[in-house]
Amino acid sequence: MVTRTALLSVYDKTGVVEFGQKLKLLGFNLLASGGTARALKEAGIEVTDVATIVGKPILGHRVVTPVAGNSRSTVVSKQRSR
């Protein structure tokens, strides 16, 4: 069985809980950066904080690249200005 993992890191948390719930229903394990992980955990969604994988912040920012660099595919989305 293939393990599917989604990495979530968003500035605007609007809709992230619903998105995380849908990913879990589809069988994904979730990894998320600090604030995103916190929002998901507060909603009762099982998630692993990426800090447990990449370690302490560098200059106040976590480096997500080592995790994303090992992925088979990456989706990056930016909300369009209204």
Rosetta constraint file for C-alpha pairs under 8 A:
AtomPair CA 3 CA 28 HARMONIC 7.41 0.50
AtomPair CA 3 CA 29 HARMONIC 7.62 0.50
AtomPair CA 4 CA 27 HARMONIC 7.12 0.50
AtomPair CA 4 CA 28 HARMONIC 5.00 0.50
AtomPair CA 4 CA 29 HARMONIC 6.19 0.50
AtomPair CA 5 CA 28 HARMONIC 5.13 0.50
AtomPair CA 5 CA 29 HARMONIC 4.56 0.50
AtomPair CA 5 CA 30 HARMONIC 5.68 0.50
AtomPair CA 5 CA 31 HARMONIC 7.05 0.50
AtomPair CA 6 CA 23 HARMONIC 7.76 0.50
AtomPair CA 6 CA 28 HARMONIC 6.32 0.50
AtomPair CA 6 CA 29 HARMONIC 6.29 0.50
AtomPair CA 6 CA 30 HARMONIC 5.11 0.50
AtomPair CA 6 CA 31 HARMONIC 6.08 0.50
AtomPair CA 7 CA 30 HARMONIC 6.13 0.50
AtomPair CA 7 CA 31 HARMONIC 4.69 0.50
AtomPair CA 7 CA 32 HARMONIC 5.48 0.50
AtomPair CA 7 CA 68 HARMONIC 7.67 0.50
AtomPair CA 8 CA 30 HARMONIC 7.34 0.50
AtomPair CA 8 CA 31 HARMONIC 6.20 0.50
AtomPair CA 8 CA 32 HARMONIC 4.61 0.50
AtomPair CA 8 CA 33 HARMONIC 6.74 0.50
AtomPair CA 8 CA 36 HARMONIC 7.00 0.50
AtomPair CA 9 CA 32 HARMONIC 5.59 0.50
AtomPair CA 9 CA 33 HARMONIC 5.24 0.50
AtomPair CA 9 CA 36 HARMONIC 5.92 0.50
AtomPair CA 10 CA 16 HARMONIC 7.87 0.50
AtomPair CA 10 CA 36 HARMONIC 6.35 0.50
AtomPair CA 11 CA 36 HARMONIC 7.95 0.50
AtomPair CA 13 CA 17 HARMONIC 7.77 0.50
AtomPair CA 13 CA 36 HARMONIC 6.84 0.50
AtomPair CA 13 CA 39 HARMONIC 7.54 0.50
AtomPair CA 15 CA 19 HARMONIC 6.17 0.50
AtomPair CA 16 CA 20 HARMONIC 5.93 0.50
AtomPair CA 16 CA 36 HARMONIC 7.70 0.50
AtomPair CA 16 CA 40 HARMONIC 7.57 0.50
AtomPair CA 17 CA 21 HARMONIC 6.13 0.50
AtomPair CA 17 CA 39 HARMONIC 7.12 0.50
AtomPair CA 17 CA 40 HARMONIC 5.71 0.50
AtomPair CA 17 CA 43 HARMONIC 6.87 0.50
AtomPair CA 17 CA 45 HARMONIC 7.98 0.50
AtomPair CA 18 CA 22 HARMONIC 6.29 0.50
AtomPair CA 19 CA 23 HARMONIC 6.27 0.50
AtomPair CA 20 CA 24 HARMONIC 6.21 0.50
AtomPair CA 20 CA 30 HARMONIC 7.54 0.50
AtomPair CA 20 CA 40 HARMONIC 7.17 0.50
AtomPair CA 20 CA 45 HARMONIC 7.43 0.50
AtomPair CA 21 CA 25 HARMONIC 6.26 0.50
AtomPair CA 21 CA 45 HARMONIC 6.97 0.50
AtomPair CA 22 CA 26 HARMONIC 6.31 0.50
AtomPair CA 23 CA 27 HARMONIC 6.49 0.50
AtomPair CA 23 CA 28 HARMONIC 5.45 0.50
AtomPair CA 23 CA 29 HARMONIC 7.93 0.50
AtomPair CA 23 CA 30 HARMONIC 7.94 0.50
AtomPair CA 24 CA 28 HARMONIC 5.02 0.50
AtomPair CA 24 CA 29 HARMONIC 6.63 0.50
AtomPair CA 24 CA 30 HARMONIC 7.53 0.50
AtomPair CA 29 CA 47 HARMONIC 7.12 0.50
AtomPair CA 30 CA 46 HARMONIC 7.19 0.50
AtomPair CA 30 CA 47 HARMONIC 4.89 0.50
AtomPair CA 30 CA 48 HARMONIC 6.23 0.50
AtomPair CA 31 CA 37 HARMONIC 7.40 0.50
AtomPair CA 31 CA 47 HARMONIC 5.67 0.50
AtomPair CA 31 CA 48 HARMONIC 4.78 0.50
AtomPair CA 31 CA 49 HARMONIC 5.79 0.50
AtomPair CA 31 CA 50 HARMONIC 5.73 0.50
AtomPair CA 32 CA 36 HARMONIC 5.75 0.50
AtomPair CA 32 CA 37 HARMONIC 4.82 0.50
AtomPair CA 32 CA 47 HARMONIC 6.87 0.50
AtomPair CA 32 CA 48 HARMONIC 6.35 0.50
AtomPair CA 32 CA 49 HARMONIC 5.17 0.50
AtomPair CA 32 CA 50 HARMONIC 5.46 0.50
AtomPair CA 33 CA 37 HARMONIC 5.62 0.50
AtomPair CA 33 CA 49 HARMONIC 5.70 0.50
AtomPair CA 33 CA 50 HARMONIC 5.33 0.50
AtomPair CA 33 CA 51 HARMONIC 6.99 0.50
AtomPair CA 33 CA 62 HARMONIC 7.79 0.50
AtomPair CA 34 CA 38 HARMONIC 6.18 0.50
AtomPair CA 34 CA 49 HARMONIC 6.19 0.50
AtomPair CA 34 CA 50 HARMONIC 7.36 0.50
AtomPair CA 34 CA 51 HARMONIC 7.30 0.50
AtomPair CA 35 CA 39 HARMONIC 6.23 0.50
AtomPair CA 36 CA 40 HARMONIC 6.30 0.50
AtomPair CA 37 CA 41 HARMONIC 6.06 0.50
AtomPair CA 37 CA 47 HARMONIC 6.32 0.50
AtomPair CA 37 CA 48 HARMONIC 6.99 0.50
AtomPair CA 37 CA 49 HARMONIC 5.59 0.50
AtomPair CA 38 CA 42 HARMONIC 6.05 0.50
AtomPair CA 39 CA 43 HARMONIC 6.42 0.50
AtomPair CA 40 CA 44 HARMONIC 6.52 0.50
AtomPair CA 40 CA 45 HARMONIC 5.25 0.50
AtomPair CA 40 CA 46 HARMONIC 7.36 0.50
AtomPair CA 40 CA 47 HARMONIC 6.90 0.50
AtomPair CA 41 CA 45 HARMONIC 5.14 0.50
AtomPair CA 41 CA 46 HARMONIC 6.29 0.50
AtomPair CA 41 CA 47 HARMONIC 6.59 0.50
AtomPair CA 48 CA 52 HARMONIC 7.42 0.50
AtomPair CA 49 CA 53 HARMONIC 7.80 0.50
AtomPair CA 50 CA 54 HARMONIC 6.34 0.50
AtomPair CA 50 CA 64 HARMONIC 7.44 0.50
AtomPair CA 51 CA 55 HARMONIC 4.97 0.50
AtomPair CA 51 CA 56 HARMONIC 6.51 0.50
AtomPair CA 51 CA 57 HARMONIC 7.83 0.50
AtomPair CA 51 CA 62 HARMONIC 7.11 0.50
AtomPair CA 53 CA 67 HARMONIC 7.84 0.50
AtomPair CA 54 CA 62 HARMONIC 7.48 0.50
AtomPair CA 54 CA 63 HARMONIC 6.86 0.50
AtomPair CA 54 CA 64 HARMONIC 7.21 0.50
AtomPair CA 54 CA 66 HARMONIC 7.28 0.50
AtomPair CA 54 CA 67 HARMONIC 7.53 0.50
AtomPair CA 55 CA 62 HARMONIC 7.84 0.50
AtomPair CA 56 CA 62 HARMONIC 6.93 0.50
AtomPair CA 57 CA 61 HARMONIC 4.90 0.50
AtomPair CA 57 CA 62 HARMONIC 4.43 0.50
AtomPair CA 57 CA 63 HARMONIC 7.12 0.50
AtomPair CA 58 CA 62 HARMONIC 5.97 0.50
AtomPair CA 58 CA 63 HARMONIC 7.16 0.50
AtomPair CA 64 CA 68 HARMONIC 6.28 0.50
AtomPair CA 65 CA 69 HARMONIC 5.55 0.50
AtomPair CA 66 CA 70 HARMONIC 6.81 0.50
AtomPair CA 67 CA 71 HARMONIC 7.16 0.50
AtomPair CA 68 CA 74 HARMONIC 7.15 0.50
